[in-house]
Amino acid sequence: MATPRRKACVECRQQKIRCDVEQHKTPHDPCGRCNRMGLQCRILPTSTRNLRQTKAEMRRELEELKWNMRQGTNEPGHMPSAPDIQNLNSLERTSGTFSNTSGTSIPSPSLSPSFAEGPTAPSSRHGSQTSLTLPRALDGHTVDPRKIDACWILFFTQYHDYLPILDPNMKPNECYDLSPFLFWSIVVTGSRRYADDPAILDKISMLITPLAFSSMALRSTPIPVIQGLLILCTWRLPTNSMYKDMTHVLCGAAVHLATQVGLHVAGVGQDFARMPLEKNQDQTIFRAKLWLYCVIVSIRSSCAEGIPPLVIAESFFDGEEREREDVFAFLPGDLQFLHKIYLILLRAMAAMVRTDVKSPRCDPSVLRSMISIFDSQLLGIAPSSPTDHATFQLNCCRVHVLAFHFFAPSQNPDVEALSRLYSLCVSTVQAAKTLVQTANLKTVCSSFIDRSMNLMGFVILKISRSPLAPHLDLAAGEQAYSFAVQFSKDQSLLQHDIGARCAAIMTQLWGSSKIFRRRDGRIESLGLRLRTRLSMSVSFDMFWYWREEFGNMSNPYNNSDESAAPPNPHTQPATPRKFSTSTQETMQQLTQMPEILPPIAAGKMPTNAMTQIQPTVMDMSFDTWNGSDYGVPPLVDFPDYDWAASFDFSNGWPSGPLGQLPNSTAGFNFSQPPLNNNPGPIAFNAN
């Protein structure tokens, strides 16, 4: 008689090792391996393997158990088995980790590309076992569930409609399981206007950039990483210097990740996958939408920086034309419209570079012809705009195109074109004022719109100080400029960040009596010295005007002019502009800048003036600067917009809240323009 085949216990069967269990004994003794490891030794009557839980399921179950224990509602049915806990602990010791709320290291989920590329958040495959949002921590900073839910709601109710690349029904727990980076991108963006806990924005904005780079390195979930990068590039993280801003780098990473997984190809991207992919129309449309948003965000980000965009956007998609047409038929109309206007903007920027705008001797006829062509293209598609917000973005693109009129020689300006540009800037700022009231533009404003509003303000300032002034509606321009300043101030999220600094600089430039002054005393406001940053050269050039007058720095463009040179006595001096009474009330609400010089009585410099100057306001080093050491330190440097310089702003502003400056700055109000006969850049009030 044949000896019956010995059965192995469940644990040894799963590990495919020899088992010495005595299965004929009732009850049987544990086998040697289970006895040594303290495992439950079980023998099943059949040979069906007992599949274990996935890592994501075990992690969710363990987190739920810990949460229930903290809340005092522990349920026996939610207790994971001892083998599951042991296996999870072993995974924690051997896998890459993120931090959860209890300080325990847990493995990040590993998702296949097909799983991660679905058009919606596919966490339903795992089956969420709880509807309660769990507390999360990033590098030691914990955010409780109530605040996570509040930021989550703020994002999907206010921001999501302007970048609809996510499933609005996705829950925080599901998103964290899918991608911790995407989860924190949503939370930090939703916290931009979360008044109950401003520390979320302050802390997470400093910690999320390293998480972005580590998530890109893992490459386990590329699509959620792309989505998170696009969110951060649309609504930039607050910073006090654009030199520290990583938005342009993150935007380039998003585009390159998108091309590496084949989003630029119509269809499901089979050429970029190792496994056969099933053709799914929903996924095809999702991939097409995500790629178009990659193109749009890249163009907007590059244009705001004054850097030529580097996206593959001249053709809609690679692949068969019929397949592309079928995809575009299912895309939203507003997305197609935005793609059209930013594609025109991209082509305009590329064409302007080819006209040699870097040279002051560029051919003005060719330049103006190119401007007219692309402006006509934008005007041609304006009637098909689906929303007021889309029309506003189109007008912002028109301003960027028409701003190239300043690259033409200023000796023979195109009066008609500059007058149209002035009127366009005024009307666009007025439209922004309407959108603030009707569409909450102040809250959901993207970085591109913020920078465009600064550009429009500077355009109004330049043209209003030109010989065209008698033919312009200066009152409307003044009101528009005032609103642009206040809009920049409203974009400030943290103390003394870029928004507050831009508002301060714009206010001082409006009241300046020395701006645009050349060596011989002529006022030349239509010229452009800085010419290498495309349309944003206008803004960068204005920052240098501020730097020369209020930052006490020499003009680095020695071949152009010296704005600080003494005026010609036979030339009419510039008259500083004062805001009207209604405008002054608005400007009084802006940020107060610190005073670093001692009060000057009766216009005389005290003998110990240089010893009283406090050079600790800013520690500045200019990488490309060869000039002399300045005796007077600058008040505060301009928002350098990724300038080729390195500035230390650690001590650049007072540490107290706005309006509560140190005693040495009391009585100084930068929002007031200087006196008519005061040649100095600043007016002081002696205490």
Stockholm file with secondary structure:
# STOCKHOLM 1.0

chainA/1-687         MATPRRKACVECRQQKIRCDVEQHKTPHDPCGRCNRMGLQCRILPTSTRNLRQTKAEMRRELEELKWNMRQGTNEPGHMPSAPDIQNLNSLERTSGTFSNTSGTSIPSPSLSPSFAEGPTAPSSRHGSQTSLTLPRALDGHTVDPRKIDACWILFFTQYHDYLPILDPNMKPNECYDLSPFLFWSIVVTGSRRYADDPAILDKISMLITPLAFSSMALRSTPIPVIQGLLILCTWRLPTNSMYKDMTHVLCGAAVHLATQVGLHVAGVGQDFARMPLEKNQDQTIFRAKLWLYCVIVSIRSSCAEGIPPLVIAESFFDGEEREREDVFAFLPGDLQFLHKIYLILLRAMAAMVRTDVKSPRCDPSVLRSMISIFDSQLLGIAPSSPTDHATFQLNCCRVHVLAFHFFAPSQNPDVEALSRLYSLCVSTVQAAKTLVQTANLKTVCSSFIDRSMNLMGFVILKISRSPLAPHLDLAAGEQAYSFAVQFSKDQSLLQHDIGARCAAIMTQLWGSSKIFRRRDGRIESLGLRLRTRLSMSVSFDMFWYWREEFGNMSNPYNNSDESAAPPNPHTQPATPRKFSTSTQETMQQLTQMPEILPPIAAGKMPTNAMTQIQPTVMDMSFDTWNGSDYGVPPLVDFPDYDWAASFDFSNGWPSGPLGQLPNSTAGFNFSQPPLNNNPGPIAFNAN
#=GR chainA/1-687 SS CCCCCCCCCHHHHHHTCCCCCCTTSSSCCCCHHHHHHTCCCCCCSSCCCCCCCCHHHHHHHHHHHHHHHHHTCCCGGGCCCHHHHHHHHHHHHHSCEEEBTTSCEEECCCCCHHHHTSSSCCGGGTCCSCCSCCCEEETTEEECHHHHHHHHHHIIIIIGGGSCCSCTTCCHHHHHHHCHHHHHHHHHHHGGGCTTCTHHHHHHHHHHHHHHHHHHHHCSSHHHHHHHHHHHHHSCCCCSCTTSCCHHHHHHHHHHHHHHTTTTBSSSCGGGCSSCCCCCHHHHHHHHHHHHHHHHHHHHHHHHHTCCCCCCCSSSCBSCHHHHHHHHTTSCHHHHHHHHHHHHHHHHHHHHHHTTTTSTTCCHHHHHHHHHHHHHHHHHHGGGCCSHHHHHHHHHHHHHHHGGGGGSCTTSCCHHHHHHHHHHHHHHHHHHHHHHHHSCHHHHCCHHHHHHHHHHHHHHHHHHTSTTGGGSCHHHHHHHHHHHHHHHHHTCCSTTCHHHHHHHHHHHHHTCSSTTBCTTSCBCCSCCSCCSSGGGHHHHHHHHHHHHHHSCCCCSCTTTCCTTSCCCTTSCCCCCCCCCHHHHHHHTTSCCCCCCSCCCSTTCCCTTHHHHCCGGGCEEECTTCCSCCCSSCCSCCCCCSSCSCEEECTTSSCSSCTTCCCGGGTTCCTTSCCCTTCCSSCCCCCC
#=GC SS_cons         CCCCCCCCCHHHHHHTCCCCCCTTSSSCCCCHHHHHHTCCCCCCSSCCCCCCCCHHHHHHHHHHHHHHHHHTCCCGGGCCCHHHHHHHHHHHHHSCEEEBTTSCEEECCCCCHHHHTSSSCCGGGTCCSCCSCCCEEETTEEECHHHHHHHHHHIIIIIGGGSCCSCTTCCHHHHHHHCHHHHHHHHHHHGGGCTTCTHHHHHHHHHHHHHHHHHHHHCSSHHHHHHHHHHHHHSCCCCSCTTSCCHHHHHHHHHHHHHHTTTTBSSSCGGGCSSCCCCCHHHHHHHHHHHHHHHHHHHHHHHHHTCCCCCCCSSSCBSCHHHHHHHHTTSCHHHHHHHHHHHHHHHHHHHHHHTTTTSTTCCHHHHHHHHHHHHHHHHHHGGGCCSHHHHHHHHHHHHHHHGGGGGSCTTSCCHHHHHHHHHHHHHHHHHHHHHHHHSCHHHHCCHHHHHHHHHHHHHHHHHHTSTTGGGSCHHHHHHHHHHHHHHHHHTCCSTTCHHHHHHHHHHHHHTCSSTTBCTTSCBCCSCCSCCSSGGGHHHHHHHHHHHHHHSCCCCSCTTTCCTTSCCCTTSCCCCCCCCCHHHHHHHTTSCCCCCCSCCCSTTCCCTTHHHHCCGGGCEEECTTCCSCCCSSCCSCCCCCSSCSCEEECTTSSCSSCTTCCCGGGTTCCTTSCCCTTCCSSCCCCCC
//
